Amino acid sequence: MSQENLTNKNEVIAAYQEAVEDWRAGSLDKARRETEHIRKFVTDFPKLTLLEAFIARDKREYITELEILRRCLDENKSIGNDDAGLAAEAWSMIGSAFHELGKANKAIEAFSHAVEMEPELSQRRVEASNQIFAANSAENFSSEDFLVLYQRYEALLAPIVPFPPKKSSHARLRVGYLSADFCGHPVGRLILPLLEHHDKNRFEIYCYHAGKKDDDITEKLRASSDAWRNIASASDEEAARWIYDDAIDILVELGIHTQGNRLPVLAYRPAAVQICGIGDVRSSGLSCVDYFLSDVWCAGDEASTREDFAERVIRLPHTHFCFSPPDNLPPLAPPPCLAHGYTTFGSFNNASKITDETLSLWNEILLRVPQSRLLLKHKLFGGEEGLRFTKERMKRLGFDLSRVELRGFSPGHLSEYADMDIALDTYPYTGGMTTFEALSMGVPVVTRYGTRHGTRFGYSILQNLGLGELAASTPRHYVEIAAALAENTELLSTLRENMREFLSSSSPSNAAQYASDIEAAYETVWKEKENDTQ
């Protein structure tokens, strides 16, 4: 774009479109220069302001993004014909930015505004689902609070008319898996061992691929299925009709309220039995979902399950997820405390899961263990704004920042576990794949759990490894476990040397047993369905 004056509306629009194209192409600095040039000639231009926010978001400048979005909302009101769709998009971006910064309650509030203002029903469903997912990371968010969000989401699905029940009879039980994450995403990696070990004499496997990313994991999943359907561009009704016409007996939706989920498909009732699980930590909240896939450790007691789940909970006898380490797993390194003379605690969990309460407990651990350090790694810490925001937050909570190292995103992160002695899990939204990765690199993980299902993933993993003593039911016990483990360098060395063997011989790594457990559950719920219809 030339830097000449923009003398009329058509020239402004043309310049704006050019900036949009450069942003879409990933030329963020060029797009920013173009928006700055346009801004010299126009003031109230909400779409341009929204583009500026997109650029800031993609550059991971979340504080700048929030400032721009607030200005965008003000501009949108001042132009005289307030654009509800643009306002809703701005509120959605505000919610996402707060979520990235670990401000769950503010994210929930922003997504609520997006739901209220969004004119398109399908997008309102997305925003309501975003709100539920953000609540997973919120402190002191009760079952009653979740119920309000679930009821709001289900009300948005009310216009959907379910398909009529259809009887079908197959030589093999026909199971469909629905996901936007059939790729190198944690869901793709966790579901692959199941598909590879399904008993093809008893089960016919259909995969409904709702994502746009394909990689080597996608190809392995495709090769392990009997039928593969790409539904990425299909509407919810079209996708549901495809599943219905395939006469699927049991449909398993793997995203739940994560990004790209296709929960509205289930409202059409395309399958006789509908299950959610693996991709998210909590109930779908939907009456059209019959079961939620869990295990004896995650599910907790009957009372909390009844309170937290709209579905009936399947309690697998061992684990409800299966981990296969990558082929190129880096070699093990000795615990760094042996060379440094001090303990390095750490977390590579998503920064959105790190609450102020969790940070305060991590600081307490540092204070309990002399000279110890804390290593955190996430994309948020790779930019100046995220780094500054996090340091200010930690300083406000009393951290000595000279004992903290913040690393941004980089390839080959598994090798960086060599710099960590003990991994500290987040709460209330605990790690899943991150926990498996730490353990596979010989790093013990200290986790905290409660009655809520999403708080118990680490607890389940450790119990299945025979390391349940590293799981704490209270904040005080969490600090005590971490501090005591730091004092036992001999145990840390033993765990580093043997953790991979513990993991490889445990239930989460036994793909054949895992598939057998799930297949037994499928046959049980199918028999229950047949008995109900007789």
C-alpha positions in Angstrom: 0.0 0.0 0.0 1.3 3.4 -0.9 1.7 6.0 1.9 -0.2 8.6 -0.1 -3.2 10.4 1.3 -6.6 8.7 1.4 -8.9 11.3 0.1 -12.3 9.5 0.0 -14.2 6.6 1.5 -13.5 4.2 -1.4 -9.7 4.7 -1.0 -10.0 4.0 2.8 -12.0 0.8 2.2 -9.5 -0.4 -0.4 -6.6 0.3 2.0 -8.5 -1.5 4.8 -9.1 -4.6 2.6 -5.4 -4.7 1.7 -4.5 -4.6 5.4 -7.0 -7.5 6.0 -5.4 -9.6 3.3 -1.9 -9.0 4.7 -3.2 -10.0 8.2 -4.7 -13.1 6.9 -1.5 -14.0 5.1 0.4 -13.7 8.4 2.2 -10.5 7.5 1.4 -8.9 10.9 4.0 -6.1 10.9 3.0 -5.0 7.4 -0.7 -5.1 8.3 0.0 -3.0 11.4 1.8 -0.4 9.4 -1.1 -0.2 7.0 -3.7 0.2 9.8 -1.5 3.0 11.3 -1.5 4.8 8.0 -5.2 4.5 7.5 -5.7 5.7 11.1 -4.2 9.1 10.1 -7.2 9.8 7.9 -10.1 8.2 9.8 -11.2 8.2 13.4 -14.3 6.1 14.2 -13.9 3.0 12.0 -14.8 0.0 14.3 -13.9 -2.6 11.7 -10.4 -1.1 11.4 -10.1 -1.1 15.2 -11.2 -4.7 15.3 -8.5 -5.6 12.7 -6.0 -3.8 15.0 -7.1 -6.1 17.8 -6.7 -9.2 15.6 -3.2 -8.2 14.8 -2.3 -7.6 18.5 -3.9 -10.9 19.4 -1.8 -12.8 16.8 1.3 -11.0 18.1 0.3 -12.2 21.6 0.0 -8.6 22.8 -3.0 -9.4 24.9 -2.9 -6.2 27.0 -2.8 -4.1 23.9 -5.5 -6.2 22.4 -7.8 -5.5 25.4 -7.2 -1.8 25.2 -8.0 -1.8 21.4 -11.2 -3.9 21.9 -12.5 -1.5 24.5 -11.9 1.4 22.1 -13.6 -0.7 19.4 -16.8 -1.1 21.5 -16.8 2.7 22.2 -16.4 3.5 18.5 -19.2 1.0 17.6 -21.6 2.8 19.9 -20.6 6.2 18.7 -21.2 5.6 15.0 -25.0 5.7 15.3 -25.8 2.3 13.9 -24.4 0.0 16.6 -23.3 -3.3 14.9 -24.3 -6.1 17.2 -22.3 -8.7 15.3 -19.1 -6.6 15.6 -19.7 -5.9 19.3 -20.3 -9.6 19.9 -17.0 -10.5 18.2 -15.2 -7.9 20.2 -16.6 -9.3 23.5 -15.7 -12.8 22.4 -12.1 -11.6 21.7 -12.1 -9.9 25.1 -13.1 -13.2 26.7 -10.3 -15.1 24.9 -7.7 -12.5 25.9 -8.7 -12.7 29.5 -8.6 -16.5 29.3 -5.1 -16.4 27.9 -4.1 -14.2 30.8 -5.5 -16.6 33.4 -8.4 -14.3 34.3 -11.2 -16.9 34.1 -13.9 -14.9 35.8 -13.4 -11.9 33.6 -13.4 -14.3 30.6 -16.7 -15.8 31.7 -18.3 -12.3 32.0 -17.0 -11.2 28.5 -18.3 -14.4 26.9 -21.7 -13.7 28.5 -21.8 -10.3 26.8 -20.9 -12.1 23.5 -23.8 -14.5 23.9 -26.3 -11.6 24.6 -25.2 -9.5 21.7 -24.5 -12.1 19.0 -27.2 -12.0 16.3 -26.4 -15.4 14.7 -27.8 -18.4 16.7 -25.0 -20.8 15.7 -22.4 -18.3 16.9 -24.3 -17.7 20.1 -24.0 -21.4 20.8 -20.2 -21.1 20.3 -19.9 -18.2 22.7 -22.0 -20.0 25.3 -19.8 -23.1 25.0 -16.7 -20.8 25.3 -18.1 -19.5 28.5 -18.5 -23.0 30.0 -15.0 -23.9 29.0 -13.5 -20.8 30.6 -15.3 -21.7 33.8 -13.2 -24.9 34.1 -10.3 -22.6 35.2 -12.3 -20.5 37.6 -11.7 -20.6 41.3 -14.8 -21.1 43.6 -17.1 -21.9 40.6 -19.9 -24.1 42.1 -22.0 -26.8 40.5 -24.9 -24.3 40.7 -22.9 -21.8 38.8 -22.2 -24.4 36.1 -25.8 -25.4 36.0 -26.8 -21.8 35.0 -24.4 -21.9 32.1 -25.5 -25.4 31.0 -29.2 -24.3 31.0 -28.3 -21.3 28.9 -26.4 -23.4 26.4 -29.1 -26.1 26.2 -31.8 -23.4 25.6 -29.9 -22.3 22.5 -30.2 -25.9 21.2 -33.9 -26.0 21.8 -34.9 -25.1 18.1 -33.2 -28.3 16.9 -35.7 -31.1 16.1 -34.2 -34.5 16.8 -34.3 -37.1 14.1 -36.8 -40.0 14.6 -35.3 -43.1 16.3 -34.1 -45.6 13.9 -33.6 -49.3 14.5 -30.6 -50.9 13.0 -28.9 -54.2 13.2 -25.3 -54.8 12.4 -23.0 -57.8 12.6 -20.6 -55.5 14.5 -21.5 -52.7 16.9 -21.0 -49.5 14.9 -19.1 -46.8 16.9 -18.6 -43.2 15.6 -16.0 -40.8 16.9 -16.6 -37.1 16.3 -13.9 -34.5 16.8 -12.2 -31.4 15.4 -8.9 -32.7 16.8 -8.0 -35.8 14.8 -4.4 -34.6 14.5 -1.3 -34.0 16.7 -3.6 -32.3 19.3 -3.8 -34.1 22.7 -7.2 -35.6 21.8 -5.8 -37.1 18.6 -2.8 -38.5 20.5 -5.0 -39.9 23.3 -7.6 -41.5 21.0 -5.1 -43.1 18.6 -4.2 -46.1 20.9 -7.9 -46.9 21.2 -8.6 -46.9 17.5 -5.4 -49.0 16.9 -6.5 -51.6 19.4 -10.2 -51.8 18.8 -11.5 -55.4 18.2 -12.5 -55.1 14.6 -14.3 -58.4 14.8 -16.8 -56.8 17.3 -16.7 -53.1 16.4 -16.9 -51.1 13.2 -15.2 -47.7 13.6 -16.4 -44.5 11.9 -14.5 -41.2 12.3 -16.1 -37.9 11.7 -13.3 -35.4 11.1 -14.5 -31.8 11.9 -11.1 -30.2 11.9 -9.1 -28.5 9.1 -5.6 -29.7 10.2 -4.2 -33.0 8.9 -0.9 -34.5 9.9 0.7 -37.9 10.5 -1.6 -38.5 13.4 -4.6 -37.9 11.1 -3.3 -40.5 8.7 -2.8 -43.0 11.5 -6.3 -42.4 12.7 -7.7 -42.7 9.2 -5.8 -46.0 8.7 -7.3 -47.4 12.0 -10.9 -46.6 11.1 -13.3 -48.6 8.9 -14.9 -45.4 7.5 -13.6 -41.8 7.5 -15.9 -38.8 6.9 -14.7 -35.2 6.6 -17.4 -33.0 8.0 -15.3 -29.8 8.5 -17.4 -27.8 6.1 -20.7 -29.5 6.9 -23.4 -27.7 9.0 -24.4 -29.3 12.2 -27.6 -30.6 10.6 -25.7 -32.0 7.6 -23.1 -33.7 9.8 -25.9 -35.2 12.0 -27.7 -36.4 8.9 -24.5 -38.1 7.7 -24.1 -39.9 11.0 -27.8 -40.8 11.0 -27.6 -42.3 7.5 -24.5 -44.3 8.5 -26.7 -45.9 11.2 -24.2 -45.3 14.0 -25.1 -47.2 17.2 -22.8 -45.3 19.6 -21.6 -41.8 18.9 -18.7 -40.4 21.0 -18.1 -36.7 20.8 -14.6 -35.9 21.9 -14.4 -32.1 22.2 -17.2 -31.4 24.6 -16.8 -27.6 25.3 -13.3 -27.2 23.9 -12.7 -25.1 20.7 -14.2 -26.6 17.6 -16.6 -28.9 19.4 -19.7 -30.2 17.5 -22.0 -30.7 20.4 -25.0 -29.2 18.5 -24.8 -32.3 16.2 -25.8 -34.5 19.2 -29.0 -32.4 19.7 -30.3 -34.0 16.4 -30.0 -37.4 18.1 -28.2 -39.0 15.1 -27.2 -42.1 17.1 -29.0 -44.4 19.4 -26.5 -43.9 22.2 -24.5 -40.7 22.6 -21.4 -40.3 24.8 -19.0 -37.5 25.6 -15.5 -37.7 26.9 -11.6 -37.5 26.7 -11.4 -33.9 25.3 -12.7 -31.9 28.2 -12.8 -32.3 32.0 -16.5 -31.8 32.7 -20.1 -32.6 31.7 -21.6 -31.4 28.4 -24.6 -30.4 30.5 -26.9 -31.7 27.7 -29.9 -34.0 28.1 -29.2 -35.4 24.6 -26.0 -36.9 25.9 -26.5 -40.3 27.6 -23.1 -41.0 29.1 -19.8 -39.3 30.1 -16.6 -41.4 29.8 -14.6 -41.3 33.1 -12.8 -43.7 35.4 -13.0 -44.8 39.0 -10.4 -42.2 40.1 -11.7 -39.2 38.2 -15.4 -39.8 38.8 -15.2 -39.3 42.6 -18.1 -40.3 44.8 -21.7 -40.8 43.6 -23.0 -37.6 45.2 -20.6 -35.3 43.5 -21.1 -37.1 40.2 -24.9 -36.7 40.4 -24.4 -33.0 41.2 -21.9 -32.3 38.4 -23.1 -34.3 35.5 -26.2 -34.3 33.3 -25.1 -37.6 31.9 -24.7 -41.0 33.5 -21.0 -41.5 34.2 -19.1 -44.5 32.9 -16.5 -45.5 35.5 -13.8 -47.4 33.6 -12.0 -49.7 36.0 -8.5 -48.2 35.4 -8.2 -45.0 33.3 -10.3 -43.1 30.7 -7.3 -42.0 28.6 -4.3 -43.8 27.1 -0.9 -42.3 26.5 1.6 -43.4 23.9 4.9 -41.4 24.1 6.3 -39.9 20.9 8.8 -42.0 19.0 11.5 -39.3 19.4 11.4 -39.1 23.1 14.6 -37.3 24.3 17.0 -39.2 26.5 16.7 -38.9 30.3 19.0 -36.5 32.2 19.8 -36.6 35.9 17.8 -34.3 38.2 19.3 -30.8 37.8 19.4 -30.4 41.6 22.4 -32.8 41.7 24.5 -30.3 39.8 22.9 -27.1 40.9 22.6 -27.7 44.6 19.0 -26.4 44.7 15.6 -27.7 43.5 13.9 -26.5 40.4 10.1 -26.8 40.5 8.2 -26.1 37.3 5.1 -26.2 35.1 4.7 -26.3 31.4 0.9 -26.2 31.7 -1.3 -23.8 29.8 -1.0 -20.3 31.5 -4.7 -20.0 31.4 -4.9 -22.7 34.0 -2.7 -20.8 36.5 -4.9 -19.1 39.0 -3.7 -16.7 41.7 -4.4 -19.3 44.4 -2.1 -21.8 42.5 0.6 -19.1 42.1 0.4 -18.3 45.9 0.9 -22.0 46.7 3.9 -22.2 44.3 5.4 -19.2 46.1 4.8 -20.8 49.5 6.7 -23.9 48.2 9.6 -21.7 47.1 9.6 -20.1 50.6 9.6 -23.5 52.2 12.5 -24.9 50.1 15.6 -22.7 50.5 17.3 -21.5 47.2 14.7 -23.3 45.1 13.6 -22.0 41.7 10.4 -22.0 39.6 10.5 -22.6 35.9 7.4 -21.8 33.9 7.0 -22.3 30.1 4.2 -21.2 27.9 3.6 -19.1 24.7 2.3 -16.2 27.0 5.8 -15.7 28.3 7.3 -15.4 24.8 6.2 -11.8 24.2 7.1 -8.7 26.1 3.6 -7.9 27.2 2.8 -11.4 28.5 6.2 -11.5 30.2 5.6 -8.1 31.8 2.1 -8.9 32.8 3.1 -12.2 34.5 6.0 -10.7 36.3 3.8 -7.9 37.7 1.2 -10.5 38.7 3.8 -12.6 40.5 5.4 -9.7 42.2 2.0 -8.6 43.5 1.6 -12.1 45.0 4.9 -11.8 46.8 7.4 -13.7 44.5 11.1 -13.0 44.5 11.4 -12.8 40.7 15.1 -13.6 40.9 14.0 -17.2 41.7 11.6 -17.4 38.7 12.4 -18.2 35.1 9.7 -17.7 32.4 10.2 -19.3 29.0 8.2 -18.8 25.8 7.2 -21.3 23.2 9.9 -23.3 21.5 10.1 -26.6 19.6 11.5 -29.5 21.4 10.0 -28.6 24.8 10.3 -32.2 26.1 14.1 -31.9 26.3 13.6 -28.9 28.6 12.2 -31.1 31.3 15.9 -31.9 32.0 15.9 -28.4 33.7 13.2 -29.4 36.1 13.3 -31.6 39.2 9.6 -31.6 40.2 6.5 -30.6 38.2 3.7 -28.7 39.9 0.2 -29.3 38.6 -2.4 -26.5 38.3 -5.8 -26.4 40.0 -8.8 -26.5 39.5 -8.1 -27.3 35.9 -5.3 -29.8 36.1 -2.9 -31.0 33.4 -3.5 -34.0 31.2 -1.1 -34.5 28.3 1.3 -32.1 30.1 1.3 -34.5 33.1 2.0 -37.5 30.9 4.9 -35.7 29.2 6.5 -34.7 32.5 6.3 -38.3 33.7 7.7 -39.6 30.5 10.7 -37.4 31.0 11.2 -38.8 34.5 9.9 -35.7 36.3 7.5 -36.5 39.2 4.3 -34.5 39.3 2.7 -33.1 42.4 -1.0 -32.6 41.9 -4.0 -31.4 44.0 -7.5 -32.7 43.6 -11.0 -32.0 44.9 -14.5 -33.4 44.3 -14.9 -31.7 40.9 -14.1 -34.1 38.0 -11.7 -31.7 36.3 -9.5 -31.4 39.4 -8.8 -35.2 39.4 -7.0 -35.9 36.1 -3.6 -35.8 37.8 -4.9 -37.8 40.7 -6.1 -40.5 38.3 -2.8 -40.7 36.4 -0.7 -40.9 39.6 -3.0 -43.6 41.1 -2.7 -45.7 38.0 1.1 -45.4 38.2 1.2 -46.4 41.9 2.2 -42.9 42.9 -0.9 -41.7 44.6 1.1 -40.3 47.5 2.0 -37.4 45.2 -1.6 -36.3 45.0 -3.0 -33.9 47.7 -6.6 -33.3 48.7 -5.8 -29.9 50.4 -3.7 -26.9 49.6 -1.6 -27.5 52.8 -0.9 -31.1 51.8 0.1 -30.0 48.3 2.8 -27.7 49.7 4.0 -30.3 52.1 4.3 -33.0 49.5 6.3 -30.8 47.2 8.6 -29.5 49.9 9.3 -33.0 51.3 10.0 -34.4 47.8 12.5 -31.6 47.2 14.5 -32.7 50.3 14.8 -36.3 49.0 17.4 -36.1 46.2 17.9 -39.9 46.3 14.2 -40.5 45.6 14.2 -37.8 42.8 17.1 -39.7 41.2 15.3 -43.1 41.5 12.1 -41.6 40.1 14.1 -40.1 37.2 15.6 -43.4 36.3 12.5 -45.5 36.7 9.5 -43.3 35.8 9.4 -44.3 32.2 9.2 -47.9 33.3 6.5 -47.1 35.8 4.6 -45.3 33.0 5.1 -48.0 30.3 3.9 -50.7 32.7 0.9 -48.8 34.0 -2.8 -48.8 32.8 -2.5 -45.5 30.9 0.1 -47.1 28.7 -1.7 -50.4 28.2 -3.6 -49.7 25.0 -5.0 -53.3 24.7 -6.4 -53.2 28.3 -7.7 -49.7 27.7 -9.5 -50.7 24.5 -10.9 -53.8 26.2 -12.3 -51.7 29.1 -13.9 -49.2 26.8 -15.3 -51.9 24.5 -16.9 -53.6 27.6 -18.4 -50.3 28.5 -19.8 -49.9 25.0 -21.4 -53.3 25.1 -22.9 -52.7 28.5 -24.5 -49.4 27.5 -25.7 -50.9 24.3 -27.4 -53.7 26.1 -29.0 -51.1 28.5 -30.3 -49.3 25.4 -31.7 -52.5 23.9 -33.4 -53.3 27.2 -35.0 -49.9 27.4 -36.5 -50.1 23.9 -38.0 -53.6 24.4 
